[in-house]
Amino acid sequence: MLFTNASRRELYAFLPTGLHIVELGVLRGDNARHIASTCVPSKLVLVDAWGAITRADLPHLSETEYDQLRSVSQPYFGGDIGEQATHDRILETCQRNLAGLDGIEIEFVRMPTRAFLAGDTAHGPFDVAYVDADHQYEGVLSDIKGVLPLVREGGLIWLNDASLTVRGFEQRMGVLQAAVTAVKLFGLVPLLITNDVNADLVLWRPAADPQCAGLRLLRGLESADHDFFELPSDLLGSYTQRIPFGFASRMVTSVCVERAHPIDSRALLAQLAVERVARTPQKRRNVPARKIAAAQWWDATRNLLRALVR
């Protein structure tokens, strides 16, 4: 798993054009606009209820917890999440944000993500699914499970707010915890996480195709002018807010290996031993390296990823 200083918008630039992308949870369309203008997909499906969030929609919350959620989320939504007028204004803003984009088929789907995923047969397959809807643990895990069949092999499930923060605790966010569960249950591979309070976490549906979205993203980051380090995926559930790169540099270790995949463990361990030496962080003026033994890193990572999907 890579730990990078690149922002999500910078990461979008590494994706190929012409992809089919779905976003679950769109709000005002700011992120959708970035996706459309940066990687220029051929089709962009935007799914959001744009509707009042009532106590009945969140049965796992107590009345007190629901009231707390309404209170702390009001500044972000620009109004009471329990009132339909708030969401009508948000949808109007979203449609304005996405207006005037030529050459991209944009479809607005106004329904809850669970209803869309439960009954959808006309959409997909998608190369990228950006999941940014219900941030409660149960909702995130449900969205990942529901969208997984719509994501082609080699595609990405991209999560937002995947870090443990004070604000996230107040809003009962469970994105990171749901991602850890999904990796264990569904055979997804954590590719990277961004060094940000509102971290983006990219999960990959493994495939051997070198032109798939996941491997294209890795190649783009490896060749770009961005800091990154490699961390074991076991640390995923411990990501708390923003980690200083000086601290991250002391945790650089072997490439992400999903133990659920049948591979030759002895050959793998021998290769990892070689790569640990090759990927020792290079220092320049006491600043973490922009790349970690770039050519050797990519050759080894590509070979290991191919081994994982055999």
BELQUI-V773159 format. One record per run of one state. SS is the DSSP state (helix for helix, strand for strand, loop for the rest). FROM is the first residue (numbers start at 1). LEN is the number of residues. If there is no record, write none. Layout:
BEGIN
((SS;FROM;LEN) (SS;FROM;LEN))
END
This chain:
BEGIN
((loop;1;1) (strand;2;3) (loop;5;3) (helix;8;5) (loop;13;7) (strand;20;5) (loop;25;5) (helix;30;9) (loop;39;4) (strand;43;6) (loop;49;6) (helix;55;4) (loop;59;4) (helix;63;15) (loop;78;6) (helix;84;14) (loop;98;7) (strand;105;6) (loop;111;2) (helix;113;7) (loop;120;6) (strand;126;6) (loop;132;5) (helix;137;12) (loop;149;2) (strand;151;9) (loop;160;4) (strand;164;1) (loop;165;1) (helix;166;5) (loop;171;4) (helix;175;12) (loop;187;2) (strand;189;6) (loop;195;6) (strand;201;4) (loop;205;8) (helix;213;11) (loop;224;4) (strand;228;3) (loop;231;2) (helix;233;6) (loop;239;1) (strand;240;1) (loop;241;4) (helix;245;5) (loop;250;15) (helix;265;14) (loop;279;5) (strand;284;1) (loop;285;2) (strand;287;1) (loop;288;6) (helix;294;15) (loop;309;2))
END
